[in-house]
């Protein structure tokens, strides 16, 4: 089964073409509609200031995601609301180990059960992950490849692969808590 | 190829990012390895949940206006973003070429919109047929088994955050019962009927956030969308904030008649 990305890749389709995709990630990062909208607006403000540095023909969507992520991290650093990084990574590793031991979400029965999980529950499960984990899952859902995600996250593609794998394992575990 | 190597590649396999030889090698391993097949099924289930259930919140009109205003203030509104990235090209574009481009763009936009509508129709119609099939194969298809509208409708109260219209018996159509189901990322009222020896399912669900396909016919005066999926006929229509989906394997004439009777009734 191929995942149909929320927003299909468009190399240079104009900034406003990616507004919805940016808004979706902002919602998951900020946990408030108002904060999400402010973050998206800040993203565009920064993008307009940096437009001269955008290389025509390169991936504008990945460029905008990177600006959004940096704007969010800057805001978080200013506010110092919650930890980002090693602690969350450790939490993910622990979850992965537990997940592997439990062997959850197996086979067709699990597909049918997950089919009944409603959107709000998936959003809640995503919000339970660390910011990096949420970001990497959402960028994958939006259709970005490993190299593009690596450019957004500022890390090597190999790191994206392992982060995505751990994040999905943690997500599977969290969704296993929901029963129809 | 060992299991660890295969599992590392499953994500790329599902995304279609492996070369043909590698993909074949992994598929061959999956055929002979139950553990890896289960892992693949679990990952595919998560893909399905993320693709089909995760709400796709669009930017609000207010946010869109704010960003457009921001863009306009910077001078970007007078140009298409693509041309803005290539100022020298803009100077070379003659007015006639601009007009031709506008006509071409409009055509492409319309084609793209039609394709999006088709995708939406496929998604909603597929979901409706799947729910109908679930009722057909289930040994306990109803959570409320009653042919009386005044028993089925109150049963939904407290189980749904909306109040569907529950049409009662009409001619040969008999109400059998109801249940709560799911359409895409939202709960749905599932009403089950019998028409002679055929089963008929009527789904009601909130329409908010769904890009509803364009109407291709009128059902009892109500704009509706008719489609056929996997051998079943599907008719969709809107009633205020709700959407209704009618599914059955009855004849085209029967389906048209049913849609013509039920669609107006749900507008109450």
Interface residues (C-beta under 8 A of the other chain):
Chain A: X1 X2 X3 X4 X6 X12 X13 X14 X15 X16 X17 X19 X20 X22 X23 X24 X27 X33 X37 X40 X41 X44 X45 X48 X51 X54 X56 X103 X104 X105 X106 X107 X108 X110 X111 X114 X115 X116 X117 X118 X119 X120 X122 X123 X126 X137 X141 X145 X161 X164 X165 X168 X171 X172 X175
Chain B: X8 X11 X14 X15 X16 X17 X38 X41 X42 X43 X44 X45 X46 X47 X48 X49 X50 X51 X52 X53 X54 X55 X56 X57 X58 X59 X60 X62 X63 X64 X66 X67 X68 X70 X71 X74 X76 X80 X81 X82 X84 X85 X86 X182 X184 X185 X186 X187
